[in-house]
Amino acid sequence: MNLVSVRIITDDVARLVGFYERVTGVTATWATDDFAELRTTSGTLAIGSTRTVALFGPGVADPAANRSSIVEFIVSDLDGRFAELRDLEVVQEPTTMPWGNRSLLLRDPDGALVNLFEPVTEAAVAKFAATPR
């Protein structure tokens, strides 16, 4: 089994897609006005409209209600990315975490946490050596 994608449900797909395109530098692929995907080499972030929720069952997801997960992206120049993204909602400026990653924590327009990180210690660099950035 492999994790293929994570989907975020929103009331404003274009706004959220624009945010993630800017943060990641990845251009989204749009299937419809209600669904887009940002594909990276290791996984996909899907963004769907609240109108798509009915396909799974009424009321199974609420937009902008996430308070328990963090969407994470590995980057090769965290401080450079921070310089480009300072105008976004920054929750925590670049900080070296105890597990060896330098981390920038943002909040997306729907309130979800987004972590951009760069491995900086020898152990963290070794752990993510095969992960494309």
N, C-alpha and C positions, 0 to 999 in steps of 0.2 A: 504494500500500500504506500502511496506517495501523496503528500499534500500538494495539490495542484493550484488551488486559489483560495483566497479569502474574499468574501463579498461584503460590501458596505451598502446598506439601504439608506437612501436620502430623499428628501423632498426636492432637492435641486442638483440634479446629476451634472449639469454643465459646470456649476460652480465648484463642486467637489472634484470633478475630473480636472478642471483647470488648476486647482490647488496641487493635486498630486502630480500632474504633468510638470508644474514648476519645481516642486520639491525634488522629484526624481530625475527630471530631464528626459523622461520616457513619453513618447506620444501615444495617446490612447487610440485603441481601435474601437470604433463605434459599431455595434450591431443594429441598434435602433436608437431613437431619441431617449429611450428608457434604460439603455444598458451599454456600458463601455468597459473595456479591459485595458489595463496597463500591464503589458507582458514584459517580464524580465527573464534573464537566463535561468533563474532558480525558482520562479513562481509568478503567479498572476494576481494582481489586485483588481477585482471586479467591482464595479459601482453600478447599482441598480436603483431605479426609481421605486418609490412606494407603490406605484401602480403595478409593479411586478410581483409584489407580495401576495396578491390574490391567487397567483398561480400555485403557491405553496399551501394556501389555506388562509382564511380571514384572520387578521390580527396576529400572525405569527412573528412579525418583526415591527419594531417602532423606529423611525428615523431619529437620529441625533440623541439616542438614549444610551449610548455606550459609556460606561464608567468603569469597565473591568478589563479592558485589553489595550495593548499598545501595538501599533503597526510599526515594524522595524525594517530599516534599509541599511545595508552596509555601504559605506562610501570610502573613497580613497583620499579625500582631502576635506576632513570635517570642518576645519577652521575656514577654509575657502568657501565651503557651502554656507557656513554661518554668515560670512560677510555678505553673501548674495541674498540671504533669507531673513535678515534682521528685522524687516518690516512685518513679518508674520507674527502670530502670537507665540512668543517664546516662553515656555514653561521653565526650562532650565538651560542656561547658556552652556557651551561646551565644558564638560567636566570629565575627568578621568575616574572611572568607576573602579571599585575594588576588584572586579573580575578582569580588568585589563583592557576595557574598551573606553575610548573617549567618546562621549555621548552628548548629543544635542536633542533636547526634548521640545517638540512643538505641539500645538493643538490645531487640528484641522477645522474648517469652517463649521462642521457639525459637532465639534467638541471632543472628538476622539484624539487620543494621544498618538503622536508620531515620533519615533526615535530614529535619528540618523546617527550611526556610530561607525567608528574606525578603530580596529584593533591596534593597540599601541605597545602592549607588553609582549615579550617573547612567547609566552604561552597563548595569549589571545591571537597573535599573528599566526602561530602554528595551527591553532584550531580552525581558523578561517582561510588558510592558505589556498585551498582549492575553490573558494567562493568568488565568483566574478564580481567586480565592482564597477 
